[in-house]
Amino acid sequence: MLSSVTFASPDEASNQYRLKRPCPLTHETLVQFGTIAGRDYKLGVAEYGGTPHIWGFLRASAPDWVTARFDRPGVLAIVLEGAGPLSVFEHGRIHRPADHLVANRWNLEVQLQHLLGNLFAPGVSFLANEMWRHGSGGTLLVVPEDSSTWASDITIAHQLDETSTSVLPELQSRLKAAQSPGQEEPRAALLFESREAARQLTSFTRIDGATVISQSFHLLAFGSKITTKDVPGARPNLMRRTVYESDFSEADWNDLGGTRHQSAARFVAATKQCAAFVCSQDGRLSALAWKSEPPSGHVEWLQGLEGLVIP
């Protein structure tokens, strides 16, 4: 059961699902109501008679409300709504933003743009978010539009036909055209359709193997195996930071953990032109990309994305 608890008075919240009689906040009621809330609602909690009570289910939140969010087993984030995490408790470790502007959703796109460079496209964080939400984990490889040299480092298992690979790019093109004066196609309907198509695209990451998309979101392959050989003595440096920190520091490749992160890092290091989003089954969501500076080059590993991209 993964859910969130928001500390706010019901008098401050309108258009919410409010209980007729608030229930004392106990382990039993937290599990019971948390099962209903899941990731769709936050539980509203306020003090009644000196003790905390659950008063309802929040359909939306307001800036400056404080939420305790259970992202995954062993992880608790204290979040200021409208800003971002104040602190994250992860398996005995505490992460705090280096400054107020480092860990918030407003600059997440900036962080990813700096990491991914020309592979970055608006909306890529939404794809990563949806991969996290389906709960199966997965690997999403982002490759250049005008190069296929990456194909030598994977064994493609499944592909769509050529007319199907461009569903999302075509919707985005129509959405962009809908902004032009005199365009009659409803923008709201197109926006909804585009988000649904993006969400559906990430469902291909549910199965074992990597899903490959171009930087403009053409779906190129799924269920594919990364075949880059691991040569420990030839590994480039691995530089790591979390979304709560300002600077990268050197890390050991063993710190990457499981097979998904290890193989994605090898792929990025070998191709030197691709990036990867990796979600492990325990809920860790990371991004990896190659950086050519300094001249010897290195892999950059951005951790903690799960703390910022959750809607």
Summary of the structure (lengths in Angstrom):
residues: 311
radius of gyration: 21.1
end to end distance: 17.2
largest distance: 66.3
contacts: 950
relative contact order: 0.14
helix: 32%
strand: 32%
